[in-house]
Amino acid sequence: MCCAHSLRSQMATSFVPVDTEDFYLFPIKPGIRNTLAGTMGEIRRTHFHTGIDIRTGGVQGVPVLAAADGYISRISVSPGGYGNAIYISHANGQITVYAHLKSFSEQFESYLVSEQYKKETFAINLFPDKETFKVNKGDTIALSGNSGSSGGPHLHFDIRNNEQAVLNPLIFNFEEIVDTRPPEVRKIAFKTMDINSRINGEFGRFVFDAKKVNGQYILDKPVNMKGTIGVELFAFDRQDWTRFRTGITRIEMKLNGNVEFVQEIKKIPFSKSRNFYSHVNYLELKQRGLRFHRLYVDNGNELEFYTTNSNRGLLEFGEDCTGVIEIEMNDTYDNKSELQIDINCYLDSMKNVNKIPTIDGSSSKQIDNTLIIYSVTTNGEENAEVHLGHETQYLLPAYSLDQIDVFLWNLNDGIPDSITLCESTEYIQIDALIPPDRPYSFFSQNIEAKFSKRTLFDTIYLDVSHRNNIEEIGERFIFGTDIYPIRSNIDILLLPENDYPDKDHSAVYSVDDAGNFYYSGGKWEGDKIRFKTRSLGQFTILSDTIPPVLKPLIINNEKLVFRIEDKMSGIKSFTVKLNDQWVLMKYDPKQKQIWSQKIDADIPFEGNLVVLIIDNSGNEEVYSTSIR
Ligand SMILES: [Zn+2]
């Protein structure tokens, strides 16, 4: 293992905020005690949270104050994401961002509206120059809201440096926030990282519940480890007076006193934020919503907030079967928790919690590059026959559990077509192995796919198939399963069997496990259709000929409000014209509403009104009336 000592001294000063005190004012009700619904670096469903979510008492319209002197360098409006957001550039080179706003202060709002009218667009990004809007610390710049993809009224506040990286706002000592509570641990997972490694005598990933005894987190029983092991931690922080789970700033893992892995989330560059999917356990997050930090740097992970031993933070267990793993967690306020795991020699009582499936004959599953085949025990009398094309290899059980033999096959030694055990044959559904770090083209009868050298974090194994059942489900293109995170788009060309005469209205949709369809778009190239995706799984081609729903809610001289919705391909655009003049409509997809914003409040809406809504498949809905 590498030098624990130099590691330690490097980390020693990390919690002392240097000249950061009092630079920023808390942007919501400064001086009054408040709580957060989120912190920077916290694991969300699809990303690291970039700032702090400041609670606004469940209401919108709370004044938002400039955190320091500076100038407005950006105003942005979008139906999703940050919604209405304002950016202030400061003399220290940092930028503060205030998002999900209800509205902007008078002077910014009127500038925004005039630019929206000039460009005839609702969604906009404006970059005023240094001289246009100077602000002083404490000036009201906006009212808090719930715009964009916000799940409730709050202010999202983040602080960025001049290299497009977000920083932890809580290092700026806001007295409004109090945190005296240490991080909480829920679960820990251990994973064998190669075919010779074992956890309590087994190969695989095993999850253990942590419990707190006398202020320290421990496991029920010691664990036995052999070989190379990856550790994953499901833990979070909570602050005072709030039930919200927030992020942990620093995690340090030691094995027998040596520091093996440290993660300290001080900044996250936007250019690397997609590596989130490699930092977390993608499957646990996706399927069970569990937020595991991997305490090792997985293949393809380009984030730079780790310090590790020479093997990326993986733990190595040799002959000596006793020892201790200590994991220390800190929040920004230096509250600490520790999880201690005793490593002991293997005893039968250590059996892992996740039981292997009850089997009849044999069954198989795959973990990374290893295929695991379970079979009812034959007392070592029979080998597994691994069929690779014309070649057959014989495999002995790697270990046995109760009445089950477990065979392990390294897929780097070849992808088997099938495996025969006790006269029962398992067919292996792997049609392609796609390597990372290089361009790769995949061809099959109904699906072609192009991977760039940036597409994958790690090797993926795909089962690719095509089903066609016109009466029930139509045509299905199966391109792997959504168990691997994808860094950047895969370019896919579908070669359908069926005829799609109405190509103008037909597009690719992804299909989830519950059978729901999600518009993926696509461009026809003759009888083939090309689209891009960042998730593997099932796809189909559907035709959307139903125009969007367009329902007037309020139409008078002062205000226009419509309900708009498109259930299949989704809303592409909305245009409202009064006497042929473009009218600004604000849009909130959550409420499925558009509503008017006049450029001149004194001029009533009067005359011929035409509303046009277009969906992503080109279906149009028009509404016209005259306002007197
Ligand atoms: Zn937020």
Residues whose N, C-alpha, C, O or C-beta is under 5 A from the ligand:
A	BS01	ZN	I52 D53 H156
